[in-house]
Amino acid sequence: MRRAKYLPTEDRRNEAVEAVIDLASVRSPEDITTTAIAGRMKLSQGALFRHFPTKDAIWRDVMKWVSDRLFERIDKVAGAEDDPVAALEAMFMAHVAFVAEHPGVPRILMGQLQRAGATPAKQAAQALTSNYATRLRRILAAGKGSGALPAGLDEAAAATLFLGMVQGLVVQALISGDQAQMLDNAPRVFAIYRAGLLQDVKLTEERG
């Protein structure tokens, strides 16, 4: 099937975003040039810049795409569950599956968070992480309110651990280059998290 020579601006911008995500799955995001993006799209650089004023604008749209698609997926599965622990498990599995389908996404996210200065893309990456944690704390608080989770559960720590589990699986998959390993390990990792959630953990301070 031949590529359409002329596409609406929104379609062409989405095509550029997908090109960046595909490229990031096989190379460092810092090494992705506008020449490479345009080449992936079979366009000239000039044609690419008719849709994006700067390279930073491309990265901003990439982060918006990631945020929109990820939250659409996890909100859908979480909303289908009445039990808070089941909702968290559904979110966890959906997130891991999303990364397995788009291995360039974690490379992009980590790359943006490590950038110096407050670029639009970095701000979008920070907002994604913050909004995700807010969703988790909301589910955890609802679970405590309904009695499904222990009243003494530390919501902030539980949300941090949830995100840390996803990040740990992702980093190990990046190191090994094996996305299937992440999918295989996810259910066992969440089983341990579930067991911890249901324990009424009491933290004690050592007094000298």
C-alpha positions in Angstrom: 0.0 0.0 0.0 1.4 3.4 -1.0 1.9 6.1 1.6 -0.3 9.0 1.0 1.7 12.0 -0.1 -0.5 14.5 1.6 -2.0 13.9 5.0 -3.9 16.2 7.4 -1.7 17.9 9.9 -2.9 15.9 12.9 -2.3 12.6 11.0 1.2 13.6 10.0 2.0 14.7 13.6 0.7 11.3 14.9 2.9 9.6 12.3 5.9 11.6 13.5 5.2 10.5 17.1 4.9 6.9 16.2 8.2 7.2 14.2 10.0 8.5 17.3 8.6 5.7 19.5 9.7 3.1 16.9 13.2 4.6 16.6 13.5 4.8 20.4 13.0 1.0 20.6 16.3 0.4 18.8 18.4 3.5 19.7 19.0 6.0 22.5 16.4 8.8 22.4 19.3 11.4 22.5 20.5 10.0 19.2 17.2 10.4 17.4 17.6 13.3 15.0 15.0 15.1 13.0 16.7 13.7 9.9 16.1 10.2 11.3 12.5 11.0 12.1 11.8 12.5 8.7 13.6 9.5 7.0 11.4 7.1 8.9 8.3 9.0 7.6 9.8 9.2 4.1 9.6 13.0 4.3 12.2 15.7 4.0 13.2 17.6 7.1 11.5 20.7 5.7 8.3 18.8 5.4 8.6 17.6 9.0 9.2 21.1 10.3 6.0 22.3 8.6 4.2 20.3 11.2 6.5 21.0 14.2 8.2 24.4 14.8 11.0 22.8 16.8 12.4 19.4 17.8 11.2 20.1 21.4 7.7 20.3 20.0 8.0 16.8 18.6 9.1 15.5 22.0 6.2 17.3 23.7 3.7 15.6 21.4 5.5 12.2 22.0 4.9 12.6 25.8 1.3 13.7 25.2 0.7 10.6 23.1 2.3 8.3 25.7 0.3 9.9 28.6 -3.0 9.8 26.7 -2.6 6.2 25.5 -1.4 4.9 28.8 -4.0 6.5 31.0 -6.8 5.5 28.5 -5.7 1.9 28.9 -5.2 1.8 32.7 -8.3 3.8 33.5 -10.4 1.5 31.4 -9.3 -1.7 33.1 -9.3 -0.2 36.6 -12.8 1.2 36.1 -14.1 -2.2 35.2 -13.2 -3.6 38.6 -15.2 -3.1 41.8 -12.5 -4.5 44.1 -9.6 -2.1 44.6 -6.9 -4.8 44.6 -8.3 -6.2 41.4 -8.3 -2.7 39.9 -4.6 -2.3 40.9 -3.7 -5.7 39.4 -5.5 -4.8 36.2 -3.6 -1.5 36.0 -0.3 -3.2 36.7 -0.8 -5.8 34.0 -2.1 -3.3 31.5 0.9 -1.0 32.1 3.4 -3.8 31.7 1.6 -4.9 28.5 1.7 -1.3 27.1 5.5 -1.1 27.7 6.0 -4.5 26.1 4.1 -3.3 23.0 6.0 0.0 22.9 9.6 -0.7 24.2 10.7 2.8 23.1 8.4 4.5 25.6 10.4 3.9 28.8 13.6 5.0 27.1 11.9 8.2 26.1 10.3 8.8 29.5 13.6 8.2 31.4 15.5 10.3 28.9 13.1 13.3 29.3 13.2 13.1 33.2 17.0 13.2 33.1 17.2 16.3 30.9 18.4 19.6 32.5 16.0 22.4 32.6 12.2 22.6 32.4 11.4 21.6 28.8 7.8 21.1 27.8 8.4 17.4 27.3 10.1 17.0 30.7 7.2 18.8 32.4 4.8 16.4 30.6 6.8 13.4 31.8 6.7 14.7 35.4 3.0 15.3 35.1 2.5 11.8 33.9 4.3 10.4 36.9 2.4 12.6 39.3 -1.0 11.9 37.8 -0.3 8.2 37.9 0.5 8.3 41.6 -2.6 10.3 42.2 -4.7 7.6 40.6 -3.0 4.9 42.7 -3.6 6.8 45.9 -7.2 7.4 45.1 -7.8 3.6 44.6 -5.8 2.8 47.7 -7.8 5.3 49.8 -11.1 3.9 48.5 -9.9 0.5 49.5 -9.2 1.6 53.0 -12.5 3.4 53.2 -14.4 0.3 52.1 -12.5 -2.0 54.4 -11.0 -4.0 51.6 -7.5 -2.8 52.6 -6.1 -2.3 56.1 -6.9 1.1 57.7 -3.3 1.6 58.6 -2.0 1.2 55.0 0.4 3.9 54.0 -1.1 5.0 50.7 1.9 7.1 49.5 4.3 4.3 50.2 2.1 1.7 48.5 1.8 4.0 45.4 5.5 4.5 45.3 6.1 0.7 45.5 3.6 0.1 42.7 5.5 2.4 40.4 8.8 1.0 41.5 7.7 -2.5 40.6 6.8 -1.4 37.1 10.1 0.5 36.7 12.1 -2.4 38.0 10.5 -4.8 35.5 11.1 -2.3 32.7 14.8 -1.7 33.6 15.4 -5.5 33.8 13.8 -5.9 30.4 15.9 -3.1 28.9 19.1 -4.7 30.3 18.2 -8.2 29.1 16.5 -7.1 25.9 13.8 -9.6 26.6 10.3 -8.0 26.7 8.7 -11.5 27.3 10.6 -11.8 30.5 8.8 -8.7 31.8 5.4 -10.2 30.9 6.3 -13.5 32.5 7.5 -12.0 35.8 4.7 -9.4 36.2 2.0 -11.8 37.8 4.5 -13.2 40.3 5.7 -9.7 41.3 2.2 -8.4 41.8 1.3 -11.5 43.9 3.9 -10.4 46.4 2.6 -6.8 46.3 -0.9 -8.0 46.9 0.2 -10.0 49.9 1.9 -6.9 51.3 -1.1 -4.7 50.7 -3.4 -7.0 52.7 -1.1 -7.1 55.8 -1.7 -4.5 58.5 1.9 -3.3 58.7 2.9 -1.5 61.9 6.0 0.6 61.7 7.8 1.2 64.9 10.5 3.7 65.6 13.6 2.7 67.5 14.1 4.9 70.6 17.5 5.6 71.9 
